[in-house]
Structures are given as structure tokens and as C-alpha cells.
Amino acid sequence: MAIDISERRKKNRLEKLKKVFFRVFVLFCIAAAVFILIYTKDAWYHQMEGILTRVPALPGQQSLAEGNFPLTLPEAETVRARAFDGGFAVISDTKTSAYDLNGTELLSASHNYANPAVFAYENEFVTYDIGGKSFSLYRKGKLRYEKTLSEQILLVRVKNGLSGAVTIGAKHPAVLTVFDNTGREIFSFRSVSRISDIAFNHNETGVFITLLNSKGGDLVSRVVYYSFTETGKDEHGTAIPTFESESFGTLTLSLTAVPAKTGEEMSDVLLLVGDRELAVLSDELKLVKQVIYDEPGTLKNYSVNELNASLLFSDELSGISSLLIMDSDYMTRSVTLPADIRVIKTAADDYGILALSDGKIDRINLSGIDVSDIPLPGSYSNFLISGDYIFLLGYGEINRLDLP
């Protein structure tokens, strides 16, 4: 039987064409996949960074957040951070930054502050230069206004657009100037005493001021309240406070005004944290509660949230720490803690206190019971609470944990 050579050649040619077509198709698919990966790398590449060096979660450990975390910080610079509603602000020696809860950058701006500081309240924060003359107010991570003053700044506080700047006056140890939400000056108070802190009342119509004096060789503090519109003056033209507290034998470290409802009306409850005592005052500056510290050691750290307060004391002689807790009913209790506790934060409502040490965070309820430990895969110097998250500040980075 004769073999049809032409048919065999056609079949061979067809097989070769199929093989060539298949190879071209495979190369096309590979090229298309590479193109798609390159085009979409911004959406997935950051999730792969450090995957070989990322520490796996241990049993019982909260997993560190992925996505935009960890955030990189300048390692050689001092970093200060404050939480605000929906995010947190970070200020270093050279830059101001703000991030939302997912680590998305809301703000990045250079500054020339010599001694930068930051303070936050609700969804606003203010950055300022201690000893300098400039400050900037931000709302939800966006600049609201900037001010350059004629005197050196000691501190700046903010609430709902109001800002209060305490400066060193030419003829007075301290001057308080209050600006409205447009940056216009609405109130000024010149003091012959040092001002250690201020707090605006609940409806932003006045300001509580802590004044520091010396009595019998000891530092004493008192609180005064001035209305922005109803302040009287004596025969020398000096402003007369609407309310004034008794003197406390302590250096006031912070003053917090907490809105409280009495019947159908809103008022303020004040929490004064000093180096030797804790005081609760009414909005008319009457003493409600006074706690003189009998804890061993010195006050190392403190935290106030709503009407709950916690104070950490460290005793180098005994090598232990103690925690003083006050709840919203003004009940106090003391707890002994390990000596390596670095920072404490009082969470909102009745959640309790978080205490940071090497390798873990202890959660302590308001009754003083250590209810849980959160192991950490590293060492962190500080942390923030914002929303349902814990933000850990370490050397050169910020990481995030879910708030258990």
C-alpha cells in the first residue's frame, strides 16, 4: 500500500503550529499576569513586606495588625503621640503626622519646633513649641489654623475649636490667651502666679485655671474659674474669678473637666491630679473628694478617662510598684504591681486599666483585679488607646493590637 507523503507533511506542520501557538499563549498569559501584578502592587505589596521576618502569633496572643502596620518612625528622634477620636497624632523632632485607625496617613508636615509637644481632645489636636512662639490646631487631621504669638509658650490646650495658650508675659509669670475656632482672641488673663494647666467648661463659655504658689516653703495649688463674658474687675482693674477653690498642698500636674448631668442640666466635674494628692471638684470649685497619697515611692505615671483615674507609684527601695485606682463613684483602692510596669492607661467606661511592662500588657479592672495578660512579641516604650485598638510605640515603629 502506498504511503501518502503529502498528508504526513501536513500533519507534522499542523502539530508544529499547535506547539508554537501553545507556547505563545503560555508566554502571553505569563506576561499578562506580570503586568497585572505590577499594576496592582500598591494594593498588595505592603502586605507582603517583612513576611519572612514577621513574628507569628503565639497561643493566647493578640495578633499584630497587618495592612499599614507597623508604621515607620524616625529612630534617632524623640517621638510624642496622642490619641484623638478616629486616629492618633505623632510629633517628632522634625515632623507632625496624623493617622486614622487603619494607619492611613492623614497628615504629614515638617516643623521647626525646638521642643515639640502635642495635646489632643476628642477629634482635635494641637501641636506647639514649648519655649517657642508657634502652635497649630488640627481637626480630624486637617489644619484648622496656625498662630504665632509674641511671647514664649508654656502649654496649649484645645476643645471644640477653642484653644488656650499659656505664655510667659513681659510683666507677669503667666498669661492665658483664648482663641475661638477662627483663631480670633476672645479672652485674656494675666496672672501673678504660675499657671500649670487649664480646662474649658462643657459648653466652652469659660475656663478653669490651676494657679501655683509657694506657702511656707511648699508648693500649693488652687483652681479659679473665669467666664469669657461675665468677668468682673476690682478697683485695680484686675479680673475677679467667678469661682475659686481652696488651696491644695500639691503641684498640679493635670486638670480635667468632665461633663456631668445633674437633673436636667449639664455641669462639670473636675479631676485634679497633683504630685501629692488627687482631688475632685464641682463646677463651683467645691471639694467633692480628696485623696492624699500614702502609697510608697514617687508618682511615676497617671491616666484619667472620664471620671476614672489611675496613678502608678514606683518605690526603688522595695523594688515594687503600686497602682492607686479611683472609679466614677470616687471609690479608691490600691494594688501592688511588678516593678517593671512602665506606662498605664485608663480606658473608657468601666473597661479598666492597661499596664505596659516588658513583653506584655496587664488588664486590671477597676476593682484592682488582674483579669488578663496580653503577650507582646517585643519591647515597647509606650502605647495609646483609640477606638477599639491599642497602638504600641516602639523604637522606630508603631504597631496595632485589637483591644481585647
Disulfide bonds with the S-S distance in Angstrom:
none
